[in-house]
Amino acid sequence: MRNMNGSNTLLLPGSLLQAGLAILLSVAAGCETPASAPATISAAERPAGSGVVIGVVDTQWLLKESKLGRQVNDTLNQFMKDRQALLELEQQELRNLENELLRQGSVLSPSAKQQKEDQLRQRMLDYQQKAGNMSREFQTKQAELLDEFREQVDLVVKEIAQQRGFGLVVEKGKNTPTRYYDESMDFSSTVLEILDQTTFR
């Protein structure tokens, strides 16, 4: 496993260290952009020390595109598939009991019929409880794997941010507070490259 926090610093190719991926924003209270500054000034053209360098990362895109993200999705799909197979067996047994009750209903004594109906109702309740438990198991497994994925992404993001001098990294995508950003601030592709080159336990 690549040591993200040890003495062996993660090295990035020079082409990945372009200044265009950072933007300098003013954070001093009451500080305004000088009137002489052009409205279309790029991140690379801003003078050093004029503000905080910010980077943007798309975690959802990384989950879909990275090898590690695909492993997470494959594991979740297999986890659900295995449990779905168990539920389908339960469903088949319930259908068999129901069909048996329909076939024998006319010849069974009232007490025997009532016993069969009670048995079917209990099996249906058991099935519903089992389905609910499996749904909760899936949600727990999903949260666990996504947390592990995010931890690995954060390690890579931190390493790149430190090398590039980012003072802040924000997340873009649905359900995030990020409303707008300059495209040059997005270094998700660099995170993807490093993430795919890194072997995690």
N, C-alpha and C positions, 0 to 999 in steps of 0.2 A: 504494500500500500504506500502510495506517495505520502511522505510526511508533510502535511500542510502547515504544521506549526513548529516544526523542529528547525535544526540548523541548516538543513538542505533546502534552500529557498527555491521555490518553483520558478523556473525560468521561462519566459515567454519570448517567442520570436519577435524580432525588432519590428516587423510589419504590423504586429498586433498592438504596438505601443503608440499608435498615432495620436497626436494631440487633439485631433478632431473629435475624439470620444468623450472629451471633458468640456464642461461649460462653467465659466466663472460667474457667480451671482453675488451681488452685493448683499451683505447681511448687516451692515452697520445701521443702527436705528436712524431713520430719517434721511439716509443717504439716497440720492437720486442719481440717475444716469446723466452725465454731463451733456449739455445741449449740443456740444460739438461731436459727440459720438454718433456714428452712423446707425440708423435704425436696423440695418441688416447685419450688424457685426456678428461674426461667427464665434464659436467657443474657442477656437484656436487663436483668434485674433485678440481676445481679451487679455489685458496685461496681467502678469502673475501677481498674486497677492490682492487682487481686487475683490475676492469673495471666495465662497466655498465651491470646490469642484464636485459636481454631482454626476453620478452614474445611474443608469436605469437597467433593470433586469426583468425579463418576462419569465416567471417561474412556470406558468402553465404551458408556455411554448416549450420550455426545456423538458417538462414532464412528457410531452408528446414526442419530441424529437431526439432526446438523448437515449443512449443505450441503457443507462440506469433507469430512466423513466419508463422505457419499454419493459424492462424487467419487472418494475412495480406493477404495471398494467397486466402483464402476463401472469404474475403471481396472483393478483386479485381475480382475474378471469378464471384461473384454474381453481382457486379457492371457492368461488361461487359455483362453478360447474360441478364440483364434487358434491356440494351441498344440495344443488338442484337435483342431482341424480337421486339422492336419498329421499327428497321430497316427492319425486315422481313415483318412487316405489310405494311410498305411503299413500299417494293418490290412487294408485292402482288397487291397493288393498281395500281402500274405502269404496271404490267402484264395485269391487267383487262382493263386498258385504252388502252393498245396496242392491245389486242385482240378485243376490241370493235371497234377500228379504222379499223382493218383488216376486220371485219365482215361487217361494214357499209360503208367501203370506196367506194364500187362500186355504192352505191345508194345515197351517199351524194352529195350535190352540191359542186362545187369547193371551194366556200367560207366557207361552213360548214366543209368541209374536212380540209381546211387550219387552221380553228379555232381549230379543234380537234388536229391536229399535233402540233400547237403552245402550246396548253394546255399540251400535253404530254412532249414536250421539256422542258417546264417550270417546270413541276413536276420532271423531271429527274434532272434538275439543283438544285432544292430544296433538292432532295434526296442526291445528291452528297455533297451539303453544310452541310446538317444535319449529314451525315456520317463523314465528316471531323471534325465537331464540337465535335461529340461523341468521336472520336479518341483522340482529344486534351484533352477532359474531362478525359478520361481514363489515359492519360499520367500524367496529373496534379494530379489525385487521387493516382496514383501509386507512384509518387515522394513524395507526402505528407505522405503516409503510410510508405514508406521505410525510410523516414527521422525520423519518430516517432520510428520505429523499431530500427534504428541505435542509436538513443538517449538512448533508454532503454538498449541496449547492452553496450553502452559506460559507463553507470552508473555502471553496474555489472563489466565490465572490470576494471574500475578505482578502485572500492572497492577491488577487488582481487589483482590488481597490487600494491596497497598501502600496503596490508597485506603481500604480498610476497616480497616487496622491489624491484619491477621492476622499472627500470629507464626509460624504453622504451618498448612500445608494438607496434608491426607492424602487418599489415594485410596480410594474404596469400590468394591465390586463383587467378583465372583468372583476367586479367586486373589490377593486383597489381604489384608494383615494386619488390616484394620479389621473389628472384630467388632461394635461398637455405636457409635452416634453419635446425638445429638439431631437430629431432622429440620431444626430451624432452622439447623443448621450447614451444610447442603447448599446451595451456591450454583451448582450445575451449570446451572440454568436461566438464570442471569445470564451465565455463560460462553457458553452457547449463543447467547443474544441478541447478545452482542458479537462472537462468532466468525462468526455469519452476516452481520453488518454489515461485516466486515473483508474486504478484498480482498488475497489473498496471491499472490505471484509463483509 
